[in-house]
Amino acid sequence: MNRAKVGVSRGRVVAVSVSATTGVKKENVPLAMVVPNYGLEGDAHAGDWHRQVSLLAVESIEKMRRQGLDLQPGDFAENITTAGLDIPHLPVGTRLRLGSAVELEVTQIGKACHHGCAIKQAVGDCVMPREGIFARVLRGGIVRPHDLIEVSYVPGRDPDLQ
């Protein structure tokens, strides 16, 4: 599928999640401070690198729930759980505006599971390697559940249609 053909350009934040250590499920929080060129304050994955913030669509989590798993936002170690956006098909370079201030730039699509994560071991599949995305923070601010997410730029798309 051509990642430059992004349909829906608006969605919303379902959950915001952080963890103090890596390799664990993230805990949902009522809001988080997103720091430019760093990530979510208090999150173990934040730092000066290209995967400062991770995003996964609730629609992807639903796929795994249909396989009999009791899953919640943050269980795939994603920082931002979204709804209404075709997250897995946003190309690298896409810019997202969250709430009134936060701006992210997609830097990576998916990643390998850590030695076959617990979810993959339980059902033989995991959506994060295919459908999760990672971003760096261009502009910081507060992000919270129910915030609007808007695709503000897609590489290869006519600027007049942005």
N, C-alpha and C positions, 0 to 999 in steps of 0.2 A: 504494500500500500504506500502511496506517495505521501510522505509526511508533510509536504508543502500544501496539501489540500485539507486545511483545517476548516471544519464547518462552523460549529457553535463557537462564538467568541466571548461568551460570558458564562460564568458559573458562580459557585459560592464555596466558602470554606465551611466544611462540616465539622472538623475538629483540628485543634492545634495540640501537638504532642512533643514532649521533650524527655530526655533521660540523661542522668548524670554520668552513666557509663555506656560503653558500646556493647553490642552483642545481646541487648535485652529489648523487650517491648518498651515502647515509650508510653509515658503517662499523659493523659489528656489534661490540659490546663485551660483556665478561662481566657487567658490572653498571654501573649509573649512579645517581648521586645525583639525586633529583628534589627540586627546591627550591620551596617554597610561593610562589605568585604569580610564578613565573619560568619553570620548565621543567626540562629536563635539563641538568645542569652540563656545560659544554663544548660545547653545541650552539648553532649559529648562529641557530636559530629561537627560542631561549628569550628571554624578555623580559617586560616589563610590558604584555601585550596579551592578546587572547582566544584566540590560537592558540599556546599555550605548548608543547603536546605534540600530536603527530599519531599516529593509530592506523590501521592497515589490517589486515584479516584475511588470513591465509595462503590462505584459500579464494578471495579476490579475486585474489591473485597467481597461484593455480593456473589461473584463467580465462585469464589472459594467457599462461601457460606452454603451455596447450593450443593457442594460436595460433602456437606454434613459437619462442617467445622463451626464452632461458636467463636466468631472473630469480631473484634471491635476496632475502631480507628486507633492507630498507634501500634497495633499488633505486628505490623510488617516493618516497624521501626521508622515509619514515615513521620515527618514533622507536620506536614499539612495534608489532611484528607480533604479531597474536593468532591463536588457534585456538579454535574451538568457540563463539564468540559471533557473533550476527548483527549485526556492527558497523554495516553500512550502514542498519539500521533502528532504531538507538537514537536516540530523539528528543533534541533540544536540552534540556538540563536534567538528563539522566540522570547519575547518579553511579556511578562505578566504583571499586572497591577493588582495588588491585594489591598482591599480597604481604601483609605484615602491617601496613603503615602507610600506603602511598600512597593518596590519594583524589583523583580527577579529576572534573570536571564538564564534560560535553559542551557545547561552545559553538557549533559549526558543523559542518554536514554537507557534505563535499566542498568543492572550490574549482576555479577554472579552471586549466588547465595553463599553464605559462609558454610562451607563443608556440608552442603545439603541441610538447610535450616530445618527447624522442628516442623514447620508446616509442610515442607516438601517430604519429609520423612513420614508424616502422618497420612498424606493423601497422594503422594507421588508427583505433586506439582506445586509450584509457587508462582504467583503473578508478578512479584516485584522485579525479577530479572527482565521481564518483557514489558511491563506496563508502568513501572515506577520511573520517575524522572528526577533529575538533580539540577540544582540551579545555584548560581552565585547571587549575592545581594548587591544590587546597584544602588538602591535607596532604602533606608531603614524606616522604622516606625513600629507601631503596634499592630498586631494581627490577632483576630479573635474569630471564633465560630460565627457564622452568618455573614461575615464580610463578603462583599462582592469580589469576584475575581474577573478581571477583564484581560483578554489578549490584546496587548497594545501594539505589538509588532510581530510579524511572521516573515522570516527570510524568504525571498522568492515571491512574495505576494505583492501585487500592485499597491504602492503606497496610498493611492486614492481609495483603496478598499480596506485599508487598515482599520 
